[in-house]
Amino acid sequence: QVQLVESGGGLVQAGGSLRLSCTASGRAFTSYVMGWFRQTPGKEREFVAGISWTGISTKYGDSVKDRFTSNRDNLKNMVYLQMNSLRPEDTDVYYCGAHELGHVSDCVATSVYEYAYWGQGTQVTVAS
């Protein structure tokens, strides 16, 4: 089992940047594919970014491609989401998720149903 804690959210003007962090504790961090999702109350959690256990493979949601980047530091048990050129429609609660896969392959999980572990979320608000 792994515990996740997000940080780095806040209020930013449109066009600005934020960097979210997710700290993992518990079982071996490299056993997990990591992902970032966001959610508006009443809506399904939306895939934002995913990163393989090595950090080599990444995937991004269509709405954030070319603006957001995810990377991980397996020595520090952390995964990051760098968000640039933020827009008001990026306003949401952002969640870090972990999908236990081991070292079978260098794949990325994009479905919310693949992730068994979640952090508590961090609010990102982009003002126009």
Rosetta blueprint (number, residue, H / E / L):
1 Q L
2 V E
3 Q E
4 L E
5 V E
6 E E
7 S E
8 G L
9 G L
10 G E
11 L E
12 V E
13 Q E
14 A L
15 G L
16 G L
17 S L
18 L E
19 R E
20 L E
21 S E
22 C E
23 T E
24 A E
25 S E
26 G E
27 R L
28 A L
29 F H
30 T H
31 S H
32 Y E
33 V E
34 M E
35 G E
36 W E
37 F E
38 R E
39 Q E
40 T L
41 P L
42 G L
43 K L
44 E L
45 R L
46 E E
47 F E
48 V E
49 A E
50 G E
51 I E
52 S L
53 W L
54 T L
55 G L
56 I L
57 S L
58 T E
59 K E
60 Y E
61 G L
62 D L
63 S L
64 V L
65 K L
66 D L
67 R L
68 F E
69 T E
70 S E
71 N E
72 R E
73 D E
74 N L
75 L L
76 K L
77 N L
78 M E
79 V E
80 Y E
81 L E
82 Q E
83 M E
84 N L
85 S L
86 L L
87 R L
88 P H
89 E H
90 D H
91 T L
92 D E
93 V E
94 Y E
95 Y E
96 C E
97 G E
98 A E
99 H E
100 E E
101 L L
102 G L
103 H L
104 V L
105 S L
106 D L
107 C L
108 V L
109 A L
110 T L
111 S L
112 V H
113 Y H
114 E H
115 Y L
116 A L
117 Y E
118 W E
119 G L
120 Q L
121 G L
122 T E
123 Q E
124 V E
125 T E
126 V E
127 A E
128 S L
